């Protein structure tokens, strides 16, 4: 028996900047067919570039490399030459097609091979991976399940099945399959990538960090592992370490759009708006075009005071995802700066329709109301926000101004005092609040 491993490098960047697509970007194909003539050797084909047998540290290849030379099986294969010959012929044609990323024809050849070797799990596995690359996840699931019928203790097939299920949004079942895969082979990096991806999806950021770190212990140059680790750190607000992780990963694949998108998001979180804009622009030039890209381009441009381009990008984000509340809030902020009050109020109210408890949208609506003479309504909105267990500090600043405009001066003074006790941002706001409190205290 000769096993052939094909690494398919197709990037699935068209799928959302979600933590699930990233674990699926690099897949491997492997094949186990009867050896013809006198070829009991190991072949590994790397799609995009052939690699020598000694070079087995790229991507997930180390984890997927299973050197199997079964002389007894090879002898048995020779005894059924006709069937094996046809099986191997179509198998080889499938390999050639897969190397060209012609997955449709690869699937056709492998299905023809199955007519002569119907119980071969490796061929089913390959068809499943080709279907994954074609984003036909339900069909891929069927093939992986059939492969598992003939090889139920195969950690790689369990992983493939888990990935096909994860991409259909069946997170719990996918997680169980990844865990079974890891239990069979604890150092199997792809399954750890899958678990890291699912942990991000379910908000278990520490778990995601641990699984991604395991991948990098096994394969330091694994790009997906680097990105998942940085994403986990980012979600835990550890922006400095996330940024350092991404900088160290830049040389792995300088042309990876997802990497530059993540650099841009982390740079934005660190208030490095020009760096964020540059990284996001690079991501777009490399093919990124999801809602996240346009949202963070808009946010970066807004903070760079380029309101027109920021508006364009927020609208593009909404075109990609009509429920992107932060894009609506961004438009609200732009219209507020331009004093286009009706448009600002509409943007913030639309954001609130999507998320009625969003604090930033409530603050935005309240600010517009204060500037359009609707003081009592602004006070009501802000008092409702203040009643929450942990209101944002700016609530007290806005409420102080709302009370002043509603001529509730004692309440205004108390609100500004509270603001001074909880605010740790721009010192100019503290100076303003202190000055207002002093002036209110000196009134007759």
DAMODA-V467151 format. One record per residue. N is the residue number from 1. PHI is phi in degrees with one decimal (* if undefined). PSI is psi in whole degrees, 0 to 359 (* if undefined). NEAR is the number of other C-alpha atoms within 12 Angstrom. Layout:
<<N & PHI & PSI & NEAR> <N & PHI & PSI & NEAR>>
This chain:
<<1 & * & 136 & 33> <2 & -119.6 & 128 & 33> <3 & -100.7 & 136 & 35> <4 & -120.0 & 130 & 39> <5 & -112.1 & 124 & 41> <6 & -115.0 & 128 & 42> <7 & -98.0 & 118 & 39> <8 & -98.7 & 121 & 39> <9 & -99.1 & 17 & 30> <10 & -62.0 & 130 & 30> <11 & -89.1 & 131 & 27> <12 & -102.5 & 49 & 28> <13 & -68.5 & 343 & 32> <14 & -70.7 & 340 & 23> <15 & -73.5 & 145 & 26> <16 & -47.8 & 153 & 21> <17 & -81.5 & 74 & 33> <18 & -111.9 & 157 & 34> <19 & -58.8 & 338 & 41> <20 & -78.1 & 318 & 38> <21 & -63.1 & 324 & 36> <22 & -62.2 & 326 & 44> <23 & -76.3 & 350 & 50> <24 & -103.5 & 359 & 47> <25 & -65.8 & 328 & 40> <26 & -119.5 & 115 & 37> <27 & -120.9 & 159 & 47> <28 & -121.2 & 143 & 44> <29 & -112.0 & 140 & 45> <30 & -134.7 & 155 & 44> <31 & -139.8 & 141 & 46> <32 & -128.8 & 109 & 42> <33 & -132.2 & 162 & 48> <34 & -61.8 & 137 & 44> <35 & -76.1 & 132 & 39> <36 & -98.9 & 148 & 30> <37 & 52.3 & 235 & 21> <38 & -121.5 & 61 & 14> <39 & -121.2 & 53 & 21> <40 & -80.2 & 60 & 26> <41 & -120.6 & 166 & 23> <42 & -97.1 & 128 & 25> <43 & -119.5 & 138 & 31> <44 & -130.8 & 121 & 35> <45 & -105.7 & 126 & 33> <46 & -104.3 & 113 & 37> <47 & -62.0 & 130 & 30> <48 & 100.0 & 329 & 17> <49 & -163.8 & 126 & 16> <50 & -73.0 & 141 & 19> <51 & -122.4 & 153 & 19> <52 & -75.4 & 156 & 14> <53 & -59.3 & 336 & 21> <54 & -77.7 & 336 & 14> <55 & -92.2 & 90 & 16> <56 & -125.9 & 34 & 24> <57 & -114.6 & 11 & 22> <58 & -86.3 & 135 & 33> <59 & 53.5 & 229 & 36> <60 & -95.6 & 12 & 40> <61 & -63.1 & 323 & 38> <62 & -60.4 & 315 & 28> <63 & -65.4 & 331 & 34> <64 & -92.1 & 353 & 37> <65 & -78.0 & 115 & 33> <66 & -125.5 & 100 & 28> <67 & -78.9 & 112 & 24> <68 & -131.1 & 116 & 24> <69 & -122.9 & 109 & 22> <70 & -113.7 & 96 & 21> <71 & -63.9 & 322 & 19> <72 & -63.3 & 318 & 16> <73 & -67.3 & 324 & 21> <74 & -62.2 & 320 & 27> <75 & -65.4 & 318 & 21> <76 & -63.2 & 323 & 19> <77 & -63.1 & 321 & 30> <78 & -64.2 & 333 & 24> <79 & -73.7 & 339 & 17> <80 & -115.3 & 56 & 21> <81 & -56.6 & 312 & 20> <82 & -59.2 & 309 & 17> <83 & -64.8 & 315 & 25> <84 & -64.1 & 323 & 33> <85 & -62.0 & 315 & 23> <86 & -67.1 & 319 & 27> <87 & -59.4 & 313 & 34> <88 & -67.9 & 324 & 40> <89 & -58.5 & 309 & 27> <90 & -71.5 & 328 & 31> <91 & -60.1 & 314 & 43> <92 & -64.1 & 321 & 37> <93 & -63.9 & 323 & 25> <94 & -63.5 & 318 & 36> <95 & -58.6 & 311 & 44> <96 & -60.0 & 318 & 26> <97 & -65.9 & 319 & 27> <98 & -64.9 & 323 & 41> <99 & -63.1 & 332 & 30> <100 & -87.4 & 3 & 24> <101 & 60.3 & 28 & 28> <102 & -94.6 & 75 & 23> <103 & -71.4 & 330 & 32> <104 & -61.0 & 311 & 28> <105 & -69.0 & 325 & 26> <106 & -58.2 & 315 & 34> <107 & -61.2 & 317 & 38> <108 & -60.5 & 316 & 27> <109 & -64.7 & 318 & 32> <110 & -69.2 & 327 & 43> <111 & -66.7 & 324 & 33> <112 & -64.8 & 321 & 26> <113 & -61.7 & 322 & 37> <114 & -64.3 & 336 & 33> <115 & -63.3 & 334 & 21> <116 & -104.2 & 351 & 26> <117 & -151.7 & 71 & 29> <118 & -68.6 & 336 & 21> <119 & -97.2 & 14 & 23> <120 & -80.2 & 113 & 34> <121 & -70.3 & 332 & 34> <122 & -65.7 & 320 & 43> <123 & -66.2 & 318 & 48> <124 & -59.4 & 318 & 46> <125 & -59.1 & 315 & 47> <126 & -63.2 & 317 & 51> <127 & -61.0 & 319 & 49> <128 & -60.0 & 316 & 48> <129 & -66.9 & 320 & 52> <130 & -61.8 & 319 & 48> <131 & -66.3 & 325 & 37> <132 & -60.0 & 315 & 42> <133 & -64.7 & 334 & 40> <134 & -88.5 & 3 & 31> <135 & 62.4 & 29 & 30> <136 & -102.3 & 76 & 23> <137 & -72.0 & 324 & 29> <138 & -64.7 & 317 & 25> <139 & -65.4 & 321 & 27> <140 & -61.3 & 318 & 34> <141 & -57.1 & 316 & 36> <142 & -58.7 & 315 & 26> <143 & -66.6 & 318 & 38> <144 & -65.9 & 324 & 41> <145 & -66.5 & 321 & 30> <146 & -65.6 & 321 & 29> <147 & -62.9 & 322 & 35> <148 & -68.6 & 333 & 30> <149 & -61.0 & 329 & 21> <150 & -101.7 & 355 & 20> <151 & -155.7 & 71 & 21> <152 & -74.9 & 350 & 21> <153 & -107.4 & 27 & 20> <154 & -96.4 & 112 & 30> <155 & -66.2 & 331 & 34> <156 & -72.6 & 319 & 48> <157 & -65.8 & 319 & 47> <158 & -58.3 & 319 & 43> <159 & -63.3 & 311 & 49> <160 & -58.7 & 317 & 51> <161 & -63.2 & 317 & 48> <162 & -59.8 & 318 & 49> <163 & -66.2 & 318 & 51> <164 & -63.3 & 325 & 45> <165 & -76.3 & 320 & 37> <166 & -58.4 & 317 & 40> <167 & -69.4 & 348 & 40> <168 & -94.4 & 3 & 24> <169 & 86.3 & 8 & 23> <170 & -90.9 & 78 & 23> <171 & -67.0 & 315 & 27> <172 & -62.6 & 314 & 22> <173 & -66.0 & 320 & 24> <174 & -62.3 & 318 & 32> <175 & -60.0 & 317 & 36> <176 & -60.7 & 320 & 24> <177 & -68.0 & 319 & 38> <178 & -61.9 & 319 & 42> <179 & -65.9 & 322 & 31> <180 & -62.8 & 320 & 29> <181 & -63.0 & 315 & 34> <182 & -66.2 & 324 & 32> <183 & -63.0 & 324 & 20> <184 & -73.7 & 323 & 20> <185 & -143.3 & 94 & 23> <186 & -58.7 & 333 & 20> <187 & -98.6 & 26 & 27> <188 & -86.3 & 103 & 37> <189 & -60.9 & 317 & 43> <190 & -56.6 & 320 & 50> <191 & -66.5 & 324 & 45> <192 & -65.3 & 324 & 49> <193 & -61.7 & 316 & 53> <194 & -61.2 & 317 & 53> <195 & -67.4 & 324 & 50> <196 & -64.5 & 317 & 48> <197 & -61.1 & 314 & 49> <198 & -67.9 & 323 & 45> <199 & -62.3 & 321 & 35> <200 & -62.9 & 317 & 38> <201 & -62.2 & 327 & 32> <202 & -100.5 & 9 & 23> <203 & 78.6 & 14 & 20> <204 & -95.7 & 75 & 22> <205 & -70.6 & 326 & 29> <206 & -66.6 & 319 & 28> <207 & -63.2 & 317 & 28> <208 & -59.7 & 317 & 38> <209 & -60.3 & 316 & 37> <210 & -65.8 & 317 & 27> <211 & -67.4 & 320 & 39> <212 & -65.2 & 321 & 45> <213 & -64.1 & 324 & 34> <214 & -62.4 & 317 & 30> <215 & -58.5 & 315 & 39> <216 & -71.9 & 335 & 34> <217 & -66.6 & 322 & 19> <218 & -78.5 & 321 & 27> <219 & -141.4 & 87 & 30> <220 & -57.0 & 333 & 26> <221 & -96.2 & 16 & 28> <222 & -74.8 & 113 & 38> <223 & -64.1 & 316 & 40> <224 & -64.2 & 322 & 47> <225 & -62.7 & 318 & 46> <226 & -62.3 & 317 & 47> <227 & -69.3 & 320 & 51> <228 & -65.4 & 321 & 51> <229 & -64.3 & 315 & 50> <230 & -63.1 & 320 & 46> <231 & -63.6 & 319 & 48> <232 & -64.1 & 318 & 41> <233 & -65.1 & 318 & 34> <234 & -60.5 & 316 & 33> <235 & -66.5 & 338 & 30> <236 & -93.6 & 12 & 23> <237 & 64.1 & 21 & 20> <238 & -92.9 & 71 & 23> <239 & -69.4 & 325 & 28> <240 & -64.4 & 312 & 24> <241 & -68.4 & 324 & 25> <242 & -61.6 & 318 & 33> <243 & -66.2 & 318 & 37> <244 & -63.2 & 320 & 24> <245 & -61.5 & 318 & 36> <246 & -69.5 & 323 & 40> <247 & -64.0 & 323 & 26> <248 & -71.5 & 339 & 23> <249 & -90.6 & 352 & 31> <250 & -61.8 & 326 & 27> <251 & -76.7 & 347 & 17> <252 & -65.9 & 314 & 23> <253 & -152.8 & 91 & 23> <254 & -64.4 & 348 & 21> <255 & -104.2 & 16 & 22> <256 & -85.4 & 114 & 34> <257 & -63.8 & 320 & 34> <258 & -62.2 & 325 & 49> <259 & -63.9 & 314 & 44> <260 & -68.8 & 326 & 39> <261 & -62.4 & 316 & 46> <262 & -67.5 & 322 & 52> <263 & -58.5 & 317 & 46> <264 & -62.5 & 318 & 43> <265 & -65.2 & 317 & 43> <266 & -69.3 & 320 & 40> <267 & -61.5 & 320 & 35> <268 & -61.0 & 316 & 34> <269 & -61.9 & 333 & 29> <270 & -90.0 & 10 & 23> <271 & 64.2 & 25 & 22> <272 & -97.6 & 72 & 24> <273 & -67.6 & 322 & 28> <274 & -66.9 & 317 & 27> <275 & -62.8 & 320 & 28> <276 & -62.1 & 314 & 36> <277 & -61.0 & 317 & 39> <278 & -62.8 & 316 & 26> <279 & -66.4 & 320 & 38> <280 & -69.3 & 323 & 41> <281 & -64.2 & 321 & 31> <282 & -64.0 & 317 & 27> <283 & -59.8 & 319 & 32> <284 & -66.5 & 321 & 30> <285 & -66.0 & 338 & 18> <286 & -93.5 & 2 & 22> <287 & 116.0 & 355 & 22> <288 & -67.6 & 138 & 31> <289 & -154.8 & 29 & 31> <290 & -90.9 & 177 & 31> <291 & -61.7 & 322 & 32> <292 & -57.6 & 316 & 37> <293 & -57.9 & 308 & 48> <294 & -69.6 & 327 & 41> <295 & -60.5 & 310 & 44> <296 & -74.9 & 333 & 49> <297 & -62.6 & 315 & 48> <298 & -61.2 & 315 & 43> <299 & -63.6 & 318 & 45> <300 & -64.8 & 315 & 39> <301 & -65.4 & 324 & 34> <302 & -61.5 & 318 & 35> <303 & -75.2 & 343 & 27> <304 & -92.0 & 8 & 21> <305 & 65.1 & 24 & 19> <306 & -97.3 & 81 & 21> <307 & -69.8 & 323 & 26> <308 & -64.9 & 312 & 23> <309 & -68.6 & 326 & 26> <310 & -62.1 & 316 & 33> <311 & -59.3 & 316 & 35> <312 & -58.8 & 316 & 26> <313 & -71.7 & 325 & 38> <314 & -63.9 & 321 & 41> <315 & -67.3 & 324 & 35> <316 & -66.0 & 321 & 27> <317 & -61.0 & 320 & 32> <318 & -71.8 & 329 & 30> <319 & -63.9 & 322 & 20> <320 & -75.8 & 325 & 22> <321 & -146.9 & 101 & 23> <322 & -66.9 & 352 & 19> <323 & -108.8 & 23 & 24> <324 & -81.9 & 94 & 32> <325 & -63.4 & 325 & 33> <326 & -66.9 & 330 & 36> <327 & -68.6 & 319 & 42> <328 & -63.7 & 319 & 45> <329 & -63.5 & 322 & 43> <330 & -61.1 & 317 & 44> <331 & -62.7 & 320 & 45> <332 & -59.3 & 318 & 43> <333 & -65.6 & 320 & 37> <334 & -63.3 & 313 & 36> <335 & -67.3 & 328 & 29> <336 & -64.4 & 315 & 30> <337 & -60.8 & 326 & 24> <338 & -84.9 & 356 & 18> <339 & 60.4 & 33 & 18> <340 & -92.6 & 78 & 19> <341 & -64.4 & 319 & 28> <342 & -62.6 & 317 & 20> <343 & -68.7 & 323 & 25> <344 & -63.8 & 314 & 33> <345 & -62.2 & 319 & 35> <346 & -61.5 & 317 & 25> <347 & -64.2 & 314 & 38> <348 & -67.6 & 321 & 40> <349 & -66.1 & 323 & 31> <350 & -63.5 & 322 & 30> <351 & -64.3 & 321 & 33> <352 & -69.6 & 330 & 27> <353 & -62.5 & 326 & 18> <354 & -78.8 & 326 & 20> <355 & -143.9 & 89 & 20> <356 & -60.7 & 341 & 19> <357 & -102.9 & 10 & 20> <358 & -70.4 & 120 & 26> <359 & -64.6 & 317 & 31> <360 & -62.3 & 322 & 34> <361 & -68.6 & 321 & 38> <362 & -63.9 & 317 & 40> <363 & -61.9 & 319 & 42> <364 & -62.8 & 313 & 41> <365 & -60.3 & 316 & 43> <366 & -62.9 & 320 & 43> <367 & -63.7 & 317 & 40> <368 & -62.6 & 317 & 37> <369 & -62.8 & 321 & 35> <370 & -62.3 & 327 & 31> <371 & -91.7 & 2 & 27> <372 & -124.1 & 20 & 22> <373 & 80.7 & 8 & 17> <374 & -99.0 & 61 & 21> <375 & -66.4 & 316 & 28> <376 & -63.0 & 321 & 25> <377 & -66.1 & 322 & 25> <378 & -64.1 & 316 & 33> <379 & -59.9 & 316 & 38> <380 & -62.4 & 316 & 25> <381 & -63.3 & 316 & 34> <382 & -72.7 & 325 & 39> <383 & -65.9 & 324 & 27> <384 & -63.0 & 319 & 23> <385 & -67.5 & 321 & 30> <386 & -64.0 & 333 & 27> <387 & -75.5 & 352 & 15> <388 & -72.6 & 159 & 16> <389 & -58.8 & 325 & 9> <390 & -141.3 & 73 & 14> <391 & -70.0 & 149 & 27> <392 & -63.4 & 144 & 27> <393 & -53.7 & 326 & 32> <394 & -64.2 & 344 & 35> <395 & -56.1 & 316 & 39> <396 & -71.9 & 327 & 39> <397 & -66.1 & 310 & 41> <398 & -63.9 & 320 & 42> <399 & -65.2 & 323 & 47> <400 & -58.5 & 315 & 42> <401 & -67.9 & 322 & 37> <402 & -64.2 & 318 & 38> <403 & -62.3 & 318 & 32> <404 & -61.4 & 317 & 28> <405 & -71.5 & 334 & 25> <406 & -87.9 & 4 & 24> <407 & 62.5 & 34 & 18> <408 & -104.3 & 75 & 20> <409 & -71.6 & 323 & 26> <410 & -63.4 & 318 & 24> <411 & -65.6 & 324 & 26> <412 & -61.1 & 313 & 32> <413 & -60.4 & 317 & 33> <414 & -65.3 & 321 & 27> <415 & -66.6 & 319 & 36> <416 & -67.3 & 324 & 39> <417 & -63.4 & 317 & 30> <418 & -61.6 & 318 & 27> <419 & -58.4 & 317 & 34> <420 & -63.7 & 334 & 30> <421 & -83.6 & 343 & 18> <422 & -116.5 & 348 & 20> <423 & -83.6 & 133 & 24> <424 & -130.5 & 26 & 14> <425 & -102.7 & 223 & 15> <426 & -51.9 & 120 & 13> <427 & -64.9 & 336 & 13> <428 & -64.5 & 327 & 13> <429 & -68.6 & 324 & 23> <430 & -64.3 & 319 & 25> <431 & -63.6 & 318 & 19> <432 & -62.6 & 313 & 20> <433 & -62.1 & 318 & 32> <434 & -62.6 & 320 & 26> <435 & -65.0 & 321 & 18> <436 & -66.5 & 316 & 28> <437 & -59.4 & 318 & 29> <438 & -64.0 & 317 & 19> <439 & -67.4 & 323 & 18> <440 & -69.6 & 327 & 24> <441 & -72.9 & 338 & 18> <442 & -95.3 & 1 & 12> <443 & -71.3 & 151 & 11> <444 & -65.2 & * & 6>>
